[in-house]
Amino acid sequence: MEEVLARQSTDGKNIQRSRKLLTPQLKTTATTLAIQLGMIFAFLLVWQFVVEREWVSAFLVGSPAGIFSKLWEAVNNGSLWENTKVTVVEAIAGFLIGSLLGSFLGLSLWYSSFFARVVEPFIVAINSVPKIAFAPIVILWFGTGMVSKIMLATSMTFIIALISAYEAAKNADRDLQSLMLALGATKHQLFFKVVVPYSLPAIIATFRINIGFGLVGAVVGEFISSSSGLGHMVFTASSFYDLDTVWVGLFTLMLVGFMLYYVVDRVERRLLPWKQADSGQHLRV
């Protein structure tokens, strides 16, 4: 009986301790969110104020009131959802294909240093070319449909993922590799036990960057040739000097990018919980 009471007392103390630790974190998060929302609201107020005072032409910069009006119209007629859905599918498909395939091939180059030295100049040469320059070729090869946008997004993300994964694998802990080899580990064991875990943080960090590049590839393809998508929406609105609709498309792209970034962040927290624990410790100055 005494042991049960002692356990309950210990559990109660642990719960109280965790609550004390969570309370400052929740307060910090709420404060940060409130400041961020306040900054956005203040920016919109100032923007609307200078437009109403005619210090800046609404024709050139748009206005928050006009943006909300166009947003409401696009939501009601369903065009915003349809365009967003097309762009998100293209960006996610290109992001996944390019990032996963590039990371796989980049890690695979670790197996043969000779083959890596052979292909490295070609990788550097391809990386030095702006990926947008491939857009006309990609559209010529794959047509004007969704496939060409996916392939363009893939081309934007693939080479970055490949280089990042290869550099991370190449710089894996040499001392740990030497120790495992001394203990009789095979090359496959070395790869899966040392190289891959060591490279994961760099690969996930590249995924964060590639989210933006995937969206860029999809939108650029829609600029060149498309009948739907946020890029098509922005391009068409700009042709008619409809700045409010342009801003609706741009803000929607920002929101989509933020949501995709959040998904990658959650994946990283699942795959690399130890990294989150280390990053949560900030140095107080």
N, C-alpha and C positions, 0 to 999 in steps of 0.2 A: 504493500500500500504506500509506504514511504517512497519507494522507487518511482511509482506512478506519479505521485504528487511532485517529486523532484523533476521528472521529465516534463510534466505540464508547466511547471514554473520556468524551466529552461526554454521550452517552446514559446511561452508567453514573452519572455525577455527577448528572444530572437525576433519575434514578430514586431515588438515595439521598436527594436533596434532598426529593423528594415524599414519600418514606417518613418522613423526619424531620418533615415538616409534618403528615402524617396521624396519626402516633403520638400527639401531644398531643390532637388532636381525638377520637380513639378513646378515650383515657383519660378525657377529660372526659365523653363520652357514656356510657361504662360507669359512671363514678362517679355521674353524675346519675341513671341508671336504677336503680342499686343503692340510692341514697338514697330514691328514690320508692317502690320496692318495700318497702324497710325501713319507711317511714312507713305504708304500707298495712297491712303485717303487724303493726306495733306497735298501730295503731288497732284492728284486729280482736282482738288479744290483750286489750287494755284493755276493749273492749266485752264480750267473752266473760267476762272476769274480774268486771266489775261486775254482770253478769247472774247469774252463778253465786253471787256473794255476796249476791244479792237486794237490792243497793243500788238497782237500777232494775228495774222489772217487765218481764219478757220479753214479757208480753202487750201492752205499750205500745210497746216499741222492737224487739222481736224479738231474735234472737241469732245470731251467726255460725254456730254449730253447726246451728241450725235452718235457716238460710238455705242452707247447703251441702247439707243433707238434702233440702230442697225443690228445690234446683237439680238434684241428682242424679236425683230423681224425675221432674222435668220433662224432663230430657235423655233419660232412659231411655224414657219413654212418647211422646217426640217432640213434645209440646205446645209446648215452648219454641221449637223450630225452626220449627214451623208459625206460631206467633204472631209470631215475629221476622220471618219472611219476609213476612208480610202487611204489617206496619208499615213495613218497609224499602222495599218496593215502593211503598207509598202515599207515604212521605216523599220518596223519590228522584224519583218522577214529579212530585209537586207542586213539589219544589225545582227540578227542571230546567225545567218549564214556566214557573213563576213567575219564576225568575231570568233565564232566557234571553229570555223575552218582555218582561219589565220592562226589562232592560238594552237590548234592541233599541229599544223605544219611547222610553226615556229618551235614548238617543243620537240618535234621529230628531228629537227636539224641537229639537236644535241647528240644524236646517235652517231653521226658521222661528221667529224670536224673537216675532213677533206671535202665532202660534198657541200658543206656549209660555206667553205672558202670559195668553191666554184660558183655557187649561185648568189653569193653576197653582192657582187657588183651589179647583177641584174636586179636584185631587190632594191638596191640604192637608186639605180637608174629609174625604176618604175616609181619609187617613192618621190623622186625629185620632180616628177611631172604633176602639175595640178590635176586632181582627179576630175574636176569639172570639164577638163579638156576631152575626157573620154566620152562625154555625154552624147555628142552627135554620132559617134561610132556605135555606142551601146544602143541608141534608139534605131539606128540603121539596121543593126543585127537582130534586135529583139522586137522591133515594131514600136507602136505608140501606146500600147496597152500597159497594164500594171506590171507585166514581167520586166519591161525595160527599166521602170523606176526601181524595182527590187534589185535588179542587177547593178544599177548605178549606185544605190545605197550599199550594196555588197562591195563594190569596188572602192568606195570611200572608207569602209571599215576594215577590209581584209588585210591590206598591207600594214596598217598601223598595228593590228593585233598580232600579225606575224612577227614584225620587228620587236615588239615589246616582249612577246613570249620567248623569242630566241635569245634576246639579251638577258632576260631573267634566268633562263636555263643555263646560259653560258656562265653567268656569275653566281651560280649556286655555290653553297658553302663547300669550299675545296677541302678544308680540314675534315669535315664530316664525311665527305666522299672518300678521302684517303683512309679514314678510320674504318669505314664499312668494307672497303676493298681489302684492308688488312685482316678483317674478320671473315673474309671469304665470300662477300656478297657478289652476286652476279651483276651484269650491266643492267638487266631488267629491274632487279631489286633496287639498284642505285637510282634508276630513273623514277620509279614509283614511290620510293621511300624518302628520297632527298630532293631530286630535281623538281618534281611536280609540286609537292607541298611548298617548297621554297619559292616557286614561280607564281603560285596562286594569287598572292597579294598584288603583284604587278599586273597579272592578267585581269583581275577584277577592277583594278584602277583604270586599265585601258577600256574596259567595258563602259565605265562612266563617261569617258571621253567619246567613245564610239556612238553613244546615244545621240549626241549632237550631230555627228557626221552622218549617221543613218537618216536623220531628219533632213539634213542638208541635201543628201543625195536624192531623196524622194521629192523634195520641193523643187530642186533644180530641174529634175526630169519633168515635173509638172509645168514648170515655167516654159520649157522648150516645146512640149507637145503633150496635151492632155485635155480631157473633157470634164474632169472632176478632181477633187483634192483641194487642200488648203492652198497649195501653191497656185493652182488654177484660179482659185477664188481671189487671191491677192493680185495675181497678174491681171485678171480681167477687171477688177475694181480699179487698179492703177491706170489701166488704159482709158477709163472713163473719169479719171481724176476724182474718184470716190475715196478720199482718205479715211473716212470713218470705217468703211468696210475693210480697207487695208489693215487698219489697226485691229479690227475684230479678228482677222486672220492671223496677224502677228501675235496678239495676246493669246489666242488659242494655241498656237505653236509653242509659246512659252509654257503654257499650262501642261500641254502634252509632254514636253521635254522634262518638266519638273516631276510629273507623275512617273515617267519611265525611269528617271534618275532615282526616285524613291524606291521603285521595285528592285533595281540593282542594289541599292543600299540594304534592303531587307535580305536579299540573297547573300550579300557579303556577311551580314550579321549571322546568318545561319551557317555558312561555310567556314567563316573565320571568326568565331566568338572570342578567341584569345586576342585578336587584333583590336576588337572593340574595347576589351577590358584595358588594354595598354593605352589606347587613344583617349580613354575617358579620364586619364590622370593628367591634369594640366599643371604646369609649373607656375606657381604663384610668385609674382615679382613685386 
